[in-house]
């Protein structure tokens, strides 16, 4: 468990972690930069996610942002300070690896969004398994406005929302509000700002109460099948369900249901 409080100045950790009741909350901690994804911040978040993937005590992950915003995207000042092809390639490879890690760790990841989530910050929201936002939150992929099309954010965005909605965000570069983000499927729900913590805690708590093995099986299967055609997806899902049925947690869960008692998960 790491619940180190925020520090002042350059000594502050770039990502804060707090573990409670099976839920790990990771807070992006560059509030003065609207939590822009610097190389250092992405590296710190990558390390935490990789550690959580191996941590059997963690059942769900919440991603949040310190200060007035969730995440304003890449750190443009850092990018322009080193205008080199190799540096740019390394940066975008690092970011893509981070987004894939969010999708591939065994635990479901929930974005808790307030303020703005723009460009790569919007990409992070779209990548998370679930997302809830304050009704004052705003979202955008505004790269087109500064001559840098949001091509990598587009990958996650186009898989989270419909094609026309994604293209409108990408081509216009305008901010959209929380209700619109919920309508198009970028977030699950927009809630009053003073209810956001409670709503996310409730969702994370429900997930944390379930079999960790079943969550891991289901999350992996979801992202694999969604890229297959329907026939291949059914064949793959049937194999997954067969293996799942042979797991001890499936036996326990079904027996508990039939016996009208609470299941006791063993994670196997």
C-alpha positions as CSV (number, residue, x, y, z in Angstrom):
1,X,0.0,0.0,0.0
2,X,1.3,3.4,-0.9
3,X,-0.7,6.4,0.4
4,X,2.0,9.0,0.4
5,X,0.5,12.4,0.6
6,X,1.2,15.0,-2.1
7,X,4.5,16.9,-1.6
8,X,5.4,20.5,-2.5
9,X,7.4,21.5,-5.5
10,X,9.7,19.2,-7.5
11,X,9.8,16.6,-4.8
12,X,6.2,15.6,-5.4
13,X,5.6,12.1,-6.8
14,X,4.2,12.2,-10.3
15,X,1.6,9.6,-9.5
16,X,0.0,9.1,-6.1
17,X,-1.3,5.6,-5.1
18,X,-3.8,4.8,-2.4
19,X,-5.1,1.2,-1.8
20,X,-8.3,0.6,0.0
21,X,-10.6,-2.4,0.1
22,X,-9.2,-4.0,-3.0
23,X,-9.3,-0.7,-5.0
24,X,-6.1,1.1,-6.1
25,X,-6.5,4.8,-6.8
26,X,-3.8,6.3,-9.0
27,X,-3.8,10.1,-9.1
28,X,-1.9,12.0,-11.8
29,X,0.0,14.6,-9.8
30,X,1.1,17.5,-12.0
31,X,-1.7,19.8,-11.1
32,X,0.2,23.0,-12.1
33,X,0.5,21.5,-15.7
34,X,-3.1,20.2,-15.8
35,X,-1.6,16.7,-15.4
36,X,-0.1,16.9,-18.9
37,X,1.5,13.5,-19.8
38,X,5.2,14.2,-19.6
39,X,7.7,11.4,-20.2
40,X,8.2,11.2,-16.5
41,X,4.5,11.1,-15.6
42,X,3.8,8.4,-18.3
43,X,6.8,6.4,-16.9
44,X,5.5,6.6,-13.3
45,X,2.0,5.6,-14.4
46,X,3.3,2.7,-16.4
47,X,5.3,1.4,-13.4
48,X,2.3,1.6,-11.1
49,X,0.0,-0.2,-13.6
50,X,2.6,-3.0,-14.1
51,X,2.9,-3.4,-10.4
52,X,-0.8,-3.5,-9.9
53,X,-1.1,-6.2,-12.6
54,X,1.0,-8.5,-10.4
55,X,-0.8,-7.5,-7.2
56,X,-3.5,-10.0,-6.3
57,X,-4.9,-7.8,-3.6
58,X,-6.1,-5.2,-6.1
59,X,-9.4,-5.9,-7.8
60,X,-10.1,-2.6,-9.5
61,X,-8.2,0.6,-10.4
62,X,-9.3,4.2,-10.4
63,X,-7.5,6.9,-12.4
64,X,-7.9,10.4,-11.2
65,X,-6.2,13.8,-11.6
66,X,-5.0,16.2,-9.0
67,X,-5.9,19.9,-9.1
68,X,-8.3,21.5,-11.5
69,X,-8.1,19.0,-14.4
70,X,-8.0,15.3,-15.2
71,X,-5.4,15.5,-18.0
72,X,-4.6,18.1,-20.6
73,X,-2.9,15.7,-23.0
74,X,0.8,15.6,-23.9
75,X,3.2,18.2,-22.4
76,X,3.7,20.4,-25.5
77,X,6.4,22.5,-23.9
78,X,8.4,19.3,-23.2
79,X,7.8,18.1,-26.8
80,X,9.0,21.4,-28.4
81,X,12.1,21.5,-26.1
82,X,13.5,18.6,-28.0
83,X,12.2,18.8,-31.7
84,X,13.9,15.6,-32.8
85,X,12.4,12.7,-34.8
86,X,13.8,10.0,-32.5
87,X,12.4,11.9,-29.4
88,X,8.9,12.1,-31.0
89,X,8.9,8.5,-32.0
90,X,10.0,7.4,-28.5
91,X,7.3,9.6,-26.9
92,X,4.4,8.2,-29.0
93,X,5.7,4.6,-28.6
94,X,5.7,5.2,-24.8
95,X,2.2,6.6,-24.8
96,X,0.9,3.8,-26.9
97,X,2.5,1.3,-24.6
98,X,0.8,3.0,-21.6
99,X,-2.6,2.9,-23.2
100,X,-2.2,-0.8,-24.1
101,X,-1.2,-1.5,-20.5
102,X,-4.4,0.1,-19.3
103,X,-6.3,-2.3,-21.5
104,X,-4.2,-5.3,-20.7
105,X,-3.8,-5.3,-17.0
106,X,-6.1,-7.9,-15.4
107,X,-8.0,-5.4,-13.2
108,X,-10.7,-3.1,-14.6
109,X,-9.7,0.5,-14.8
110,X,-12.1,3.3,-14.1
111,X,-11.5,6.9,-15.1
112,X,-12.8,9.5,-12.6
113,X,-12.9,12.7,-14.7
114,X,-13.2,16.3,-13.6
115,X,-12.2,19.5,-15.3
116,X,-10.8,18.9,-18.8
117,X,-9.7,15.7,-20.5
118,X,-8.1,16.7,-23.8
119,X,-6.0,15.1,-26.6
120,X,-4.0,12.3,-24.9
121,X,-6.1,12.9,-21.8
122,X,-9.2,12.2,-23.7
123,X,-7.4,9.2,-25.1
124,X,-6.8,8.0,-21.6
125,X,-10.5,8.3,-20.8
126,X,-11.5,6.4,-23.9
127,X,-9.0,3.7,-23.1
128,X,-10.2,3.0,-19.6
129,X,-12.7,0.2,-19.2
130,X,-15.2,2.5,-17.5
131,X,-15.4,6.3,-17.1
132,X,-17.5,8.6,-14.9
133,X,-17.3,12.3,-15.0
134,X,-18.5,15.4,-13.2
135,X,-21.2,17.2,-15.0
136,X,-18.8,20.2,-15.4
137,X,-16.2,18.1,-17.2
138,X,-15.2,18.8,-20.8
139,X,-13.5,16.8,-23.4
140,X,-11.7,17.4,-26.7
141,X,-9.3,16.1,-29.3
142,X,-8.1,19.6,-30.3
143,X,-4.8,18.8,-32.0
144,X,-6.3,19.9,-35.4
145,X,-6.4,23.4,-34.1
146,X,-2.6,23.6,-33.6
147,X,-1.6,21.7,-36.7
148,X,-1.1,18.3,-35.0
149,X,-4.0,15.9,-35.7
150,X,-4.8,13.7,-32.7
151,X,-3.9,10.5,-34.5
152,X,-3.0,8.4,-31.5
153,X,-5.9,9.6,-29.4
154,X,-8.0,8.7,-32.4
155,X,-7.3,5.0,-31.9
156,X,-8.9,4.9,-28.5
157,X,-11.6,7.4,-29.3
158,X,-12.8,5.6,-32.5
159,X,-13.2,2.4,-30.5
160,X,-15.1,4.0,-27.7
161,X,-17.6,6.1,-29.7
162,X,-19.3,5.9,-33.1
163,X,-17.5,6.9,-36.3
164,X,-19.4,10.1,-36.9
165,X,-19.0,11.3,-33.3
166,X,-15.3,10.5,-33.3
167,X,-14.7,12.3,-36.6
168,X,-16.6,15.4,-35.4
169,X,-14.4,15.6,-32.4
170,X,-11.2,15.0,-34.4
171,X,-12.1,17.4,-37.3
172,X,-13.6,20.3,-35.4
173,X,-11.4,20.1,-32.3
174,X,-14.1,21.6,-30.1
175,X,-14.7,21.0,-26.5
176,X,-17.8,18.9,-25.7
177,X,-19.6,18.8,-22.4
178,X,-20.2,16.0,-20.0
179,X,-23.7,15.2,-21.1
180,X,-22.6,15.0,-24.7
181,X,-19.7,12.8,-23.7
182,X,-22.1,10.4,-22.0
183,X,-24.5,10.5,-25.0
184,X,-21.9,9.4,-27.5
185,X,-20.4,6.8,-25.1
186,X,-17.1,8.4,-24.2
187,X,-18.1,8.1,-20.6
188,X,-20.6,5.9,-18.9
189,X,-22.3,8.6,-16.9
190,X,-22.0,12.3,-16.1
191,X,-23.0,13.1,-12.5
192,X,-23.1,16.1,-10.2
193,X,-19.5,17.1,-9.2
194,X,-20.2,16.5,-5.6
195,X,-21.4,13.0,-6.3
196,X,-18.5,11.9,-8.5
197,X,-16.4,10.4,-5.7
198,X,-19.3,8.4,-4.4
199,X,-20.4,7.1,-7.8
200,X,-16.9,5.9,-8.7
201,X,-16.4,4.4,-5.3
202,X,-19.7,2.5,-5.6
203,X,-18.7,1.1,-9.1
204,X,-15.2,0.2,-7.9
205,X,-16.6,-1.5,-4.8
206,X,-19.0,-3.6,-6.8
207,X,-16.2,-4.7,-9.1
208,X,-13.8,-5.4,-6.1
209,X,-16.4,-7.8,-4.6
210,X,-16.3,-10.1,-7.6
211,X,-14.0,-13.0,-8.5
212,X,-10.6,-11.5,-9.6
213,X,-10.1,-14.5,-11.9
214,X,-13.4,-13.9,-13.6
215,X,-12.7,-10.2,-14.0
216,X,-9.3,-10.9,-15.6
217,X,-10.8,-13.6,-17.9
218,X,-13.6,-11.3,-19.0
219,X,-11.5,-8.2,-19.5
220,X,-9.0,-10.0,-21.7
221,X,-11.8,-11.7,-23.7
222,X,-13.7,-8.5,-24.3
223,X,-10.8,-6.8,-26.0
224,X,-9.8,-9.9,-28.0
225,X,-13.3,-10.7,-29.3
226,X,-14.2,-7.1,-30.3
227,X,-11.6,-7.1,-33.1
228,X,-12.8,-10.4,-34.6
229,X,-15.6,-11.0,-37.0
230,X,-18.8,-12.4,-35.4
231,X,-18.1,-16.1,-36.3
232,X,-14.6,-15.9,-35.0
233,X,-15.7,-14.0,-31.9
234,X,-18.3,-16.7,-31.0
235,X,-15.7,-19.5,-31.5
236,X,-13.2,-17.7,-29.3
237,X,-15.8,-16.8,-26.6
238,X,-17.0,-20.4,-26.4
239,X,-13.5,-21.6,-25.7
240,X,-13.1,-18.9,-23.0
241,X,-16.4,-19.9,-21.4
242,X,-15.4,-23.5,-21.4
243,X,-12.1,-22.7,-19.6
244,X,-13.9,-20.4,-17.2
245,X,-16.5,-23.1,-16.3
246,X,-13.6,-25.3,-15.2
247,X,-12.3,-22.7,-12.8
248,X,-12.8,-23.1,-9.1
249,X,-14.4,-19.7,-8.8
250,X,-17.0,-20.6,-11.4
251,X,-17.9,-23.8,-9.5
252,X,-18.1,-21.8,-6.2
253,X,-20.1,-19.0,-7.7
254,X,-22.7,-21.3,-9.3
255,X,-22.9,-23.5,-6.2
256,X,-23.4,-20.4,-4.0
257,X,-26.1,-19.2,-6.3
258,X,-27.9,-22.5,-6.2
259,X,-27.5,-22.7,-2.5
260,X,-28.6,-19.1,-2.0
261,X,-25.4,-18.0,-0.2
262,X,-22.6,-15.5,-0.7
263,X,-19.7,-16.9,-2.8
264,X,-16.2,-17.1,-1.3
265,X,-13.7,-16.4,-4.1
266,X,-10.3,-18.0,-4.2
267,X,-9.1,-16.4,-7.4
268,X,-8.5,-19.8,-9.2
